[in-house]
Amino acid sequence: MKNLKYFTAVIVFSFLFFSTAQAQRFSYVDTEYILEKMPEYRSAQKQLDNLAKQWKDEVKIKMQEVEKLYNNYKAEQVLLPEDVRKKKEESILKKEDELNKLKQQKFGKEGELFKKRKELIKPIQDKVFDAVQKLAQDEGLDFIFDKAGAVTMLYVNAKYDRSDEVLDILGIEVKKK
């Protein structure tokens, strides 16, 4: 099975690179580098970090409340009548449920942090994407890879790095190395 996948990958890459007589032009950018140079991204990231810290503190306080209730219950459990014990257990379970709901509300897959990140970061990413597209069209490039993305590049020649040109399009000055 592995050999079949390897063979298929070799065939696909061979086809891509050798099937056309016309040379394809490509470059790469480092979106992580570009975003770090953008003041609005740093500002948005700082806002997200502050919100996350605030919500983590809120969760921590709730967690401490649950732990305190549980520890108090454990300390007096043997002395309590059955009905009082049941009520305290239910109260602890209710608090644990509230804690889990708070965690989901703030940090879950569709939680407030996710929504806020989407609200703050997506417009900035779209701006970078538009600048990359403009660069590709202006320079007649066929492919632009993202060094920071999921595509793994084991070696890159710096002469193909167009990250600073994207920053120029975005109007962000970069001190040359």
MDTraj code that builds the backbone (N, CA, C; nanometers):
import mdtraj as md
import numpy as np

residues = "MET LYS ASN LEU LYS TYR PHE THR ALA VAL ILE VAL PHE SER PHE LEU PHE PHE SER THR ALA GLN ALA GLN ARG PHE SER TYR VAL ASP THR GLU TYR ILE LEU GLU LYS MET PRO GLU TYR ARG SER ALA GLN LYS GLN LEU ASP ASN LEU ALA LYS GLN TRP LYS ASP GLU VAL LYS ILE LYS MET GLN GLU VAL GLU LYS LEU TYR ASN ASN TYR LYS ALA GLU GLN VAL LEU LEU PRO GLU ASP VAL ARG LYS LYS LYS GLU GLU SER ILE LEU LYS LYS GLU ASP GLU LEU ASN LYS LEU LYS GLN GLN LYS PHE GLY LYS GLU GLY GLU LEU PHE LYS LYS ARG LYS GLU LEU ILE LYS PRO ILE GLN ASP LYS VAL PHE ASP ALA VAL GLN LYS LEU ALA GLN ASP GLU GLY LEU ASP PHE ILE PHE ASP LYS ALA GLY ALA VAL THR MET LEU TYR VAL ASN ALA LYS TYR ASP ARG SER ASP GLU VAL LEU ASP ILE LEU GLY ILE GLU VAL LYS LYS LYS".split()
xyz = np.array([
    [0.0823, -0.1182, 0.0000],
    [0.0000, 0.0000, 0.0000],
    [0.0877, 0.1261, 0.0000],
    [0.1935, 0.1260, 0.0857],
    [0.2851, 0.2399, 0.0901],
    [0.3538, 0.2584, -0.0448],
    [0.3946, 0.1457, -0.1050],
    [0.4621, 0.1527, -0.2346],
    [0.3706, 0.2111, -0.3411],
    [0.2428, 0.1764, -0.3346],
    [0.1462, 0.2281, -0.4309],
    [0.1311, 0.3795, -0.4140],
    [0.1239, 0.4262, -0.2891],
    [0.1137, 0.5703, -0.2637],
    [0.2392, 0.6416, -0.3116],
    [0.3544, 0.5838, -0.2853],
    [0.4810, 0.6427, -0.3279],
    [0.4873, 0.6481, -0.4796],
    [0.4518, 0.5385, -0.5432],
    [0.4540, 0.5302, -0.6885],
    [0.3588, 0.6339, -0.7487],
    [0.2393, 0.6463, -0.6922],
    [0.1408, 0.7443, -0.7396],
    [0.1946, 0.8858, -0.7241],
    [0.2569, 0.9144, -0.6099],
    [0.3132, 1.0476, -0.5869],
    [0.4234, 1.0776, -0.6885],
    [0.5086, 0.9795, -0.7169],
    [0.6165, 0.9986, -0.8142],
    [0.5578, 1.0268, -0.9524],
    [0.4558, 0.9528, -0.9896],
    [0.3919, 0.9712, -1.1203],
    [0.3308, 1.1109, -1.1291],
    [0.2581, 1.1519, -1.0250],
    [0.1937, 1.2838, -1.0256],
    [0.2974, 1.3946, -1.0359],
    [0.4012, 1.3875, -0.9541],
    [0.5045, 1.4915, -0.9591],
    [0.5778, 1.4910, -1.0929],
    [0.6042, 1.3733, -1.1446],
    [0.6695, 1.3649, -1.2755],
    [0.5821, 1.4299, -1.3816],
    [0.4556, 1.4000, -1.3761],
    [0.3626, 1.4575, -1.4727],
    [0.3595, 1.6091, -1.4605],
    [0.3524, 1.6567, -1.3371],
    [0.3453, 1.8018, -1.3157],
    [0.4702, 1.8732, -1.3667],
    [0.5845, 1.8143, -1.3436],
    [0.7084, 1.8832, -1.3763],
    [0.7596, 1.8579, -1.5182],
    [0.7220, 1.7462, -1.5772],
    [0.7777, 1.7132, -1.7076],
    [0.6757, 1.7131, -1.8207],
    [0.5481, 1.7284, -1.7907],
    [0.4472, 1.7154, -1.8939],
    [0.4350, 1.8382, -1.9826],
    [0.4785, 1.9525, -1.9365],
    [0.4639, 2.0720, -2.0185],
    [0.5992, 2.1231, -2.0613],
    [0.6028, 2.1718, -2.1814],
    [0.7289, 2.2245, -2.2328],
    [0.7547, 2.3639, -2.1780],
    [0.6512, 2.4299, -2.1380],
    [0.6609, 2.5677, -2.0881],
    [0.7089, 2.5660, -1.9425],
    [0.8053, 2.6488, -1.9101],
    [0.8557, 2.6569, -1.7730],
    [0.7522, 2.7263, -1.6859],
    [0.7285, 2.6708, -1.5715],
    [0.6334, 2.7313, -1.4795],
    [0.7107, 2.8145, -1.3793],
    [0.6547, 2.9295, -1.3491],
    [0.7223, 3.0194, -1.2558],
    [0.6587, 3.0041, -1.1188],
    [0.7431, 2.9948, -1.0200],
    [0.6924, 2.9788, -0.8842],
    [0.7787, 3.0564, -0.7869],
    [0.7207, 3.0847, -0.6740],
    [0.7893, 3.1502, -0.5628],
    [0.7215, 3.1028, -0.4355],
    [0.7688, 3.1538, -0.3261],
    [0.7035, 3.1227, -0.2004],
    [0.6996, 3.2473, -0.1133],
    [0.6102, 3.2456, -0.0175],
    [0.6030, 3.3506, 0.0840],
    [0.5957, 3.2827, 0.2199],
    [0.6234, 3.3571, 0.3212],
    [0.6130, 3.3083, 0.4588],
    [0.5049, 3.3918, 0.5268],
    [0.3828, 3.3414, 0.5289],
    [0.2718, 3.4199, 0.5843],
    [0.2906, 3.4478, 0.7335],
    [0.3569, 3.3571, 0.8023],
    [0.3830, 3.3804, 0.9447],
    [0.4706, 3.5056, 0.9613],
    [0.5741, 3.5152, 0.8821],
    [0.6638, 3.6313, 0.8820],
    [0.5870, 3.7582, 0.8435],
    [0.5055, 3.7481, 0.7393],
    [0.4282, 3.8638, 0.6922],
    [0.3336, 3.9121, 0.8009],
    [0.2594, 3.8200, 0.8605],
    [0.1622, 3.8578, 0.9638],
    [0.2308, 3.9216, 1.0838],
    [0.3455, 3.8672, 1.1239],
    [0.4177, 3.9235, 1.2388],
    [0.4659, 4.0658, 1.2131],
    [0.4836, 4.1024, 1.0869],
    [0.5269, 4.2378, 1.0523],
    [0.4104, 4.3363, 1.0430],
    [0.2882, 4.2856, 1.0483],
    [0.1698, 4.3714, 1.0325],
    [0.1214, 4.4200, 1.1689],
    [0.1216, 4.5536, 1.1911],
    [0.0771, 4.6062, 1.3205],
    [-0.0656, 4.5653, 1.3562],
    [-0.1555, 4.5599, 1.2575],
    [-0.2944, 4.5239, 1.2894],
    [-0.3061, 4.3774, 1.3320],
    [-0.2180, 4.2918, 1.2811],
    [-0.2184, 4.1521, 1.3240],
    [-0.1686, 4.1413, 1.4679],
    [-0.0591, 4.2109, 1.4964],
    [-0.0056, 4.2081, 1.6335],
    [-0.1083, 4.2619, 1.7326],
    [-0.1796, 4.3665, 1.6929],
    [-0.2831, 4.4238, 1.7789],
    [-0.3976, 4.3241, 1.8008],
    [-0.4411, 4.2611, 1.6932],
    [-0.5489, 4.1620, 1.7032],
    [-0.5055, 4.0443, 1.7900],
    [-0.3821, 4.0002, 1.7716],
    [-0.3312, 3.8878, 1.8500],
    [-0.3235, 3.9238, 1.9981],
    [-0.2841, 4.0484, 2.0265],
    [-0.2784, 4.0938, 2.1657],
    [-0.4187, 4.0950, 2.2278],
    [-0.5176, 4.1424, 2.1502],
    [-0.6561, 4.1417, 2.1980],
    [-0.7002, 3.9991, 2.2299],
    [-0.6698, 3.9061, 2.1394],
    [-0.7085, 3.7662, 2.1602],
    [-0.6391, 3.7083, 2.2835],
    [-0.5119, 3.7396, 2.2998],
    [-0.4380, 3.6912, 2.4170],
    [-0.4999, 3.7442, 2.5463],
    [-0.5384, 3.8722, 2.5459],
    [-0.5994, 3.9326, 2.6647],
    [-0.7348, 3.8684, 2.6960],
    [-0.8157, 3.8459, 2.5916],
    [-0.9451, 3.7802, 2.6123],
    [-0.9260, 3.6389, 2.6661],
    [-0.8321, 3.5656, 2.6067],
    [-0.8068, 3.4282, 2.6506],
    [-0.7637, 3.4256, 2.7968],
    [-0.6768, 3.5173, 2.8355],
    [-0.6316, 3.5229, 2.9744],
    [-0.7478, 3.5542, 3.0680],
    [-0.8291, 3.6522, 3.0284],
    [-0.9452, 3.6903, 3.1094],
    [-1.0386, 3.5706, 3.1278],
    [-1.0662, 3.4985, 3.0203],
    [-1.1570, 3.3844, 3.0276],
    [-1.0947, 3.2672, 3.1016],
    [-0.9629, 3.2485, 3.0885],
    [-0.8952, 3.1424, 3.1646],
    [-0.9046, 3.1708, 3.3139],
    [-0.8889, 3.2976, 3.3502],
    [-0.9006, 3.3356, 3.4914],
    [-1.0422, 3.3089, 3.5427],
    [-1.1405, 3.3394, 3.4588],
    [-1.2807, 3.3149, 3.4944],
    [-1.3047, 3.1647, 3.5164],
    [-1.2518, 3.0829, 3.4269],
    [-1.2652, 2.9373, 3.4386],
    [-1.1932, 2.8881, 3.5637],
    [-1.0760, 2.9435, 3.5910],
    [-0.9981, 2.9022, 3.7079],
    [-1.0753, 2.9296, 3.8375],
    [-1.1393, 3.0456, 3.8436],
    [-1.2185, 3.0802, 3.9630],
    [-1.3322, 2.9809, 3.9816],
    [-1.4023, 2.9495, 3.8734],
    [-1.5130, 2.8519, 3.8801],
    [-1.4606, 2.7148, 3.9223],
    [-1.3434, 2.6774, 3.8706],
    [-1.2843, 2.5481, 3.9042],
    [-1.2499, 2.5423, 4.0530],
    [-1.1970, 2.6529, 4.1054],
    [-1.1645, 2.6585, 4.2482],
    [-1.2908, 2.6485, 4.3339],
    [-1.4000, 2.7085, 4.2878],
    [-1.5276, 2.6982, 4.3598],
    [-1.5745, 2.5530, 4.3666],
    [-1.5640, 2.4841, 4.2541],
    [-1.6053, 2.3435, 4.2495],
    [-1.5164, 2.2606, 4.3414],
    [-1.3864, 2.2831, 4.3365],
    [-1.2938, 2.2087, 4.4217],
    [-1.3223, 2.2337, 4.5696],
    [-1.3528, 2.3588, 4.6025],
    [-1.3829, 2.3925, 4.7419],
    [-1.5106, 2.3214, 4.7879],
    [-1.6131, 2.3253, 4.7041],
    [-1.7376, 2.2539, 4.7378],
    [-1.7110, 2.1050, 4.7573],
    [-1.6327, 2.0474, 4.6682],
    [-1.6041, 1.9048, 4.6758],
    [-1.5231, 1.8705, 4.8013],
    [-1.4215, 1.9512, 4.8300],
    [-1.3389, 1.9254, 4.9493],
    [-1.4200, 1.9395, 5.0781],
    [-1.5059, 2.0414, 5.0835],
    [-1.5928, 2.0571, 5.2009],
    [-1.6871, 1.9377, 5.2147],
    [-1.7404, 1.8951, 5.1022],
    [-1.8310, 1.7796, 5.1034],
    [-1.7582, 1.6552, 5.1530],
    [-1.6372, 1.6321, 5.1006],
    [-1.5602, 1.5145, 5.1425],
    [-1.5312, 1.5153, 5.2926],
    [-1.5040, 1.6353, 5.3445],
    [-1.4698, 1.6475, 5.4866],
    [-1.5889, 1.6147, 5.5773],
    [-1.7088, 1.6482, 5.5337],
    [-1.8260, 1.6289, 5.6198],
    [-1.9185, 1.5181, 5.5710],
    [-1.8819, 1.4495, 5.4668],
    [-1.9660, 1.3485, 5.4032],
    [-2.0176, 1.2425, 5.5011],
    [-1.9311, 1.1891, 5.5843],
    [-1.9723, 1.0805, 5.6748],
    [-2.0704, 1.1270, 5.7822],
    [-2.0701, 1.2581, 5.8121],
    [-2.1572, 1.3091, 5.9168],
    [-2.2949, 1.3510, 5.8648],
    [-2.3099, 1.3612, 5.7341],
    [-2.4326, 1.4132, 5.6754],
    [-2.5382, 1.3041, 5.6576],
    [-2.6630, 1.3414, 5.6802],
    [-2.7717, 1.2475, 5.6496],
    [-2.7785, 1.2249, 5.4973],
    [-2.8387, 1.1152, 5.4589],
    [-2.8455, 1.0748, 5.3172],
    [-2.9053, 1.1837, 5.2275],
    [-3.0151, 1.2452, 5.2689],
    [-3.0812, 1.3455, 5.1840],
    [-2.9944, 1.4711, 5.1653],
    [-2.9246, 1.5131, 5.2690],
    [-2.8364, 1.6303, 5.2598],
    [-2.7161, 1.5963, 5.1719],
    [-2.6652, 1.4747, 5.1881],
    [-2.5529, 1.4305, 5.1062],
    [-2.5905, 1.4331, 4.9575],
    [-2.7083, 1.3836, 4.9250],
    [-2.7558, 1.3812, 4.7859],
    [-2.7668, 1.5240, 4.7306],
    [-2.8192, 1.6149, 4.8125],
    [-2.8343, 1.7545, 4.7681],
    [-2.6976, 1.8168, 4.7409],
    [-2.6017, 1.7915, 4.8293],
    [-2.4670, 1.8466, 4.8100],
    [-2.4008, 1.7866, 4.6854],
    [-2.4189, 1.6574, 4.6633],
    [-2.3638, 1.5931, 4.5440],
    [-2.4253, 1.6545, 4.4182],
    [-2.5557, 1.6737, 4.4197],
    [-2.6240, 1.7356, 4.3054],
    [-2.5734, 1.8776, 4.2819],
    [-2.5513, 1.9506, 4.3903],
    [-2.5010, 2.0871, 4.3805],
    [-2.3613, 2.0893, 4.3174],
    [-2.2775, 1.9948, 4.3598],
    [-2.1413, 1.9853, 4.3039],
    [-2.1483, 1.9488, 4.1554],
    [-2.2320, 1.8530, 4.1208],
    [-2.2462, 1.8125, 3.9810],
    [-2.2996, 1.9283, 3.8954],
    [-2.3900, 2.0049, 3.9521],
    [-2.4449, 2.1206, 3.8795],
    [-2.3343, 2.2236, 3.8538],
    [-2.2507, 2.2489, 3.9553],
    [-2.1399, 2.3432, 3.9398],
    [-2.0376, 2.2925, 3.8380],
    [-2.0099, 2.1626, 3.8400],
    [-1.9181, 2.1046, 3.7416],
    [-1.9737, 2.1198, 3.6004],
    [-2.1044, 2.0990, 3.5871],
    [-2.1701, 2.1149, 3.4574],
    [-2.1600, 2.2599, 3.4100],
    [-2.1820, 2.3540, 3.5019],
    [-2.1690, 2.4966, 3.4673],
    [-2.0265, 2.5289, 3.4235],
    [-1.9297, 2.4706, 3.4914],
    [-1.7888, 2.4906, 3.4569],
    [-1.7602, 2.4379, 3.3156],
    [-1.8081, 2.3187, 3.2858],
    [-1.7862, 2.2608, 3.1528],
    [-1.8546, 2.3432, 3.0440],
    [-1.9734, 2.3929, 3.0737],
    [-2.0441, 2.4777, 2.9765],
    [-1.9678, 2.6087, 2.9532],
    [-1.9126, 2.6649, 3.0603],
    [-1.8340, 2.7877, 3.0479],
    [-1.7103, 2.7631, 2.9610],
    [-1.6422, 2.6509, 2.9848],
    [-1.5247, 2.6175, 2.9028],
    [-1.5629, 2.6067, 2.7563],
    [-1.6725, 2.5375, 2.7275],
    [-1.7187, 2.5225, 2.5890],
    [-1.7584, 2.6571, 2.5293],
    [-1.8279, 2.7372, 2.6076],
    [-1.8746, 2.8686, 2.5605],
    [-1.7569, 2.9582, 2.5234],
    [-1.6512, 2.9527, 2.6001],
    [-1.5368, 3.0413, 2.5769],
    [-1.4335, 2.9807, 2.4829],
    [-1.4022, 2.8501, 2.5007],
    [-1.2897, 2.7908, 2.4292],
    [-1.3271, 2.6764, 2.3353],
    [-1.4537, 2.6448, 2.3253],
    [-1.4963, 2.5331, 2.2410],
    [-1.4778, 2.5599, 2.0927],
    [-1.5096, 2.4591, 2.0149],
    [-1.4921, 2.4653, 1.8700],
    [-1.5679, 2.5831, 1.8082],
    [-1.6812, 2.6147, 1.8603],
    [-1.7597, 2.7292, 1.8136],
    [-1.7727, 2.8341, 1.9249],
    [-1.6761, 2.8363, 2.0145],
    [-1.6803, 2.9258, 2.1294],
    [-1.6450, 3.0697, 2.0948],
    [-1.6537, 3.1536, 2.1961],
    [-1.6308, 3.2966, 2.1783],
    [-1.4895, 3.3288, 2.1292],
    [-1.3896, 3.2556, 2.1773],
    [-1.2519, 3.2817, 2.1334],
    [-1.2365, 3.2498, 1.9843],
    [-1.2950, 3.1380, 1.9410],
    [-1.2913, 3.1008, 1.8004],
    [-1.3586, 3.2088, 1.7150],
    [-1.4753, 3.2543, 1.7583],
    [-1.5491, 3.3564, 1.6831],
    [-1.4730, 3.4891, 1.6796],
    [-1.4144, 3.5252, 1.7921],
    [-1.3390, 3.6509, 1.7988],
    [-1.2139, 3.6426, 1.7109],
    [-1.1485, 3.5273, 1.7111],
    [-1.0302, 3.5083, 1.6269],
    [-1.0701, 3.5235, 1.4797],
    [-1.1794, 3.4626, 1.4445],
    [-1.2286, 3.4717, 1.3070],
    [-1.2612, 3.6169, 1.2718],
    [-1.3240, 3.6872, 1.3630],
    [-1.3620, 3.8274, 1.3416],
    [-1.2393, 3.9177, 1.3256],
    [-1.1368, 3.8954, 1.4065],
    [-1.0199, 3.9833, 1.4061],
    [-0.9129, 3.9436, 1.3045],
    [-0.8887, 3.8147, 1.2886],
    [-0.7758, 3.7682, 1.2083],
    [-0.8129, 3.7458, 1.0615],
    [-0.9320, 3.6974, 1.0348],
    [-0.9685, 3.6652, 0.8959],
    [-0.9556, 3.7847, 0.8017],
    [-1.0008, 3.9045, 0.8365],
    [-0.9828, 4.0175, 0.7440],
    [-0.8344, 4.0462, 0.7139],
    [-0.7493, 4.0257, 0.8110],
    [-0.6058, 4.0479, 0.7918],
    [-0.5494, 3.9404, 0.6985],
    [-0.5901, 3.8159, 0.7203],
    [-0.5456, 3.7076, 0.6329],
    [-0.5950, 3.7301, 0.4901],
    [-0.7182, 3.7777, 0.4760],
    [-0.7728, 3.8069, 0.3427],
    [-0.6908, 3.9152, 0.2740],
    [-0.6494, 4.0138, 0.3502],
    [-0.5670, 4.1218, 0.2966],
    [-0.4338, 4.0669, 0.2444],
    [-0.3729, 3.9773, 0.3202],
    [-0.2469, 3.9154, 0.2783],
    [-0.2706, 3.8308, 0.1530],
    [-0.3786, 3.7541, 0.1526],
    [-0.4105, 3.6702, 0.0371],
    [-0.4286, 3.7558, -0.0884],
    [-0.4985, 3.8679, -0.0757],
    [-0.5177, 3.9579, -0.1900],
    [-0.3836, 4.0124, -0.2401],
    [-0.2954, 4.0465, -0.1462],
    [-0.1630, 4.0973, -0.1847],
    [-0.0814, 3.9889, -0.2555],
    [-0.0917, 3.8645, -0.2091],
    [-0.0205, 3.7533, -0.2728],
    [-0.0750, 3.7322, -0.4143],
    [-0.2060, 3.7397, -0.4281],
    [-0.2654, 3.7254, -0.5615],
    [-0.2189, 3.8368, -0.6547],
    [-0.2148, 3.9588, -0.6042],
    [-0.1690, 4.0723, -0.6857],
    [-0.0248, 4.0503, -0.7291],
    [0.0594, 4.0074, -0.6373],
    [0.1992, 3.9785, -0.6697],
    [0.2074, 3.8727, -0.7797],
    [0.1311, 3.7658, -0.7649],
    [0.1335, 3.6568, -0.8630],
    [0.0910, 3.7071, -1.0006],
    [-0.0133, 3.7877, -1.0033],
    [-0.0607, 3.8406, -1.1317],
    [0.0396, 3.9395, -1.1908],
    [0.0912, 4.0288, -1.1091],
    [0.1871, 4.1295, -1.1572],
    [0.3167, 4.0655, -1.2085],
    [0.3614, 3.9585, -1.1425],
    [0.4881, 3.8956, -1.1766],
    [0.4720, 3.7772, -1.2725],
    [0.3475, 3.7429, -1.3047],
    [0.3235, 3.6298, -1.3940],
    [0.3642, 3.4967, -1.3333],
    [0.3421, 3.4825, -1.2052],
    [0.3795, 3.3587, -1.1362],
    [0.2677, 3.2556, -1.1488],
    [0.3068, 3.1299, -1.1633],
    [0.2090, 3.0224, -1.1736],
    [0.1736, 2.9640, -1.0375],
    [0.2712, 2.9595, -0.9467],
    [0.2502, 2.9027, -0.8142],
    [0.3174, 2.9915, -0.7103],
    [0.2497, 3.0074, -0.5974],
    [0.3142, 3.0683, -0.4804],
    [0.2830, 2.9768, -0.3635],
    [0.3865, 2.9233, -0.3032],
    [0.3713, 2.8355, -0.1888],
    [0.3827, 2.9174, -0.0607],
    [0.3238, 2.8654, 0.0447],
    [0.3360, 2.9285, 0.1756],
    [0.4305, 2.8449, 0.2593],
    [0.5432, 2.9025, 0.2915],
    [0.6445, 2.8338, 0.3720],
    [0.5906, 2.8021, 0.5118],
    [0.5023, 2.8880, 0.5630],
    [0.4505, 2.8691, 0.6984],
    [0.3334, 2.7719, 0.7021],
    [0.2798, 2.7365, 0.5876],
    [0.1602, 2.6539, 0.5828],
    [0.1873, 2.5060, 0.5928],
    [0.0901, 2.4269, 0.5513],
    [0.0969, 2.2823, 0.5615],
    [0.1921, 2.2208, 0.4588],
    [0.2230, 2.2932, 0.3523],
    [0.3160, 2.2415, 0.2533],
    [0.4555, 2.2442, 0.3152],
    [0.5182, 2.1299, 0.3210],
    [0.6513, 2.1227, 0.3790],
    [0.7545, 2.1449, 0.2699],
    [0.8406, 2.2400, 0.2936],
    [0.9494, 2.2646, 0.1998],
    [1.0794, 2.2354, 0.2738],
    [1.1480, 2.1345, 0.2283],
    [1.2707, 2.0947, 0.2953],
    [1.3874, 2.1846, 0.2597],
    [1.3806, 2.2450, 0.1442],
    [1.4832, 2.3395, 0.1039],
    [1.4178, 2.4499, 0.0239],
    [1.4585, 2.5732, 0.0501],
    [1.4102, 2.6860, -0.0282],
    [1.5282, 2.7772, -0.0591],
    [1.5326, 2.8202, -0.1813],
    [1.6324, 2.9168, -0.2212],
    [1.5730, 3.0539, -0.1937],
    [1.6404, 3.1339, -0.1156],
    [1.5870, 3.2636, -0.0729],
    [1.5536, 3.3559, -0.1888],
    [1.6120, 3.3327, -0.3059],
    [1.5825, 3.4215, -0.4192],
    [1.4375, 3.4078, -0.4644],
    [1.3689, 3.2995, -0.4245],
    [1.2287, 3.2814, -0.4616],
    [1.1323, 3.3325, -0.3542],
    [1.1854, 3.3820, -0.2432],
    [1.1015, 3.4328, -0.1342],
    [1.0468, 3.5695, -0.1718],
    [0.9153, 3.5815, -0.1757],
    [0.8511, 3.7060, -0.2147],
    [0.7770, 3.7706, -0.0972],
    [0.8074, 3.7287, 0.0242],
    [0.7375, 3.7803, 0.1423],
    [0.7515, 3.9315, 0.1564],
    [0.8721, 3.9839, 0.1347],
    [0.8926, 4.1284, 0.1478],
    [0.8152, 4.2058, 0.0404],
    [0.8008, 4.1476, -0.0772],
    [0.7228, 4.2132, -0.1823],
    [0.5749, 4.2186, -0.1447],
    [0.5251, 4.1148, -0.0785],
    [0.3869, 4.1165, -0.0304],
    [0.3715, 4.2272, 0.0733],
    [0.4704, 4.2394, 0.1615],
    [0.4659, 4.3470, 0.2611],
    [0.4676, 4.4836, 0.1932],
    [0.5446, 4.4989, 0.0850],
    [0.5453, 4.6242, 0.0090],
    [0.4064, 4.6541, -0.0458],
    [0.3408, 4.5544, -0.1022],
    [0.2056, 4.5717, -0.1554],
    [0.1100, 4.6136, -0.0445],
    [0.1322, 4.5591, 0.0738],
    [0.0487, 4.5948, 0.1901],
    [0.0860, 4.7305, 0.2493],
    [0.1946, 4.7898, 0.1998],
    [0.2378, 4.9207, 0.2484],
    [0.3137, 4.9150, 0.3800],
    [0.3764, 4.8024, 0.4081],
    [0.4510, 4.7850, 0.5331],
    [0.5993, 4.7850, 0.5000],
    [0.6714, 4.8775, 0.5607],
    [0.8155, 4.8852, 0.5377],
    [0.8883, 4.7837, 0.6224],
    [0.9886, 4.7223, 0.5604],
    [1.0687, 4.6221, 0.6290],
    [1.2151, 4.6620, 0.6154],
    [1.2839, 4.6541, 0.7269],
    [1.4278, 4.6815, 0.7227],
    [1.4944, 4.5626, 0.6553],
    [1.5722, 4.5906, 0.5552],
    [1.6411, 4.4845, 0.4812],
    [1.7507, 4.4263, 0.5682],
    [1.7694, 4.2973, 0.5535],
    [1.8673, 4.2238, 0.6344],
    [2.0080, 4.2537, 0.5913],
])
top = md.Topology()
chain = top.add_chain()
for i, resn in enumerate(residues, 1):
    res = top.add_residue(resn, chain, resSeq=i)
    for name in ("N", "CA", "C"):
        top.add_atom(name, md.element.get_by_symbol(name[0]), res)
traj = md.Trajectory(xyz[None], top)
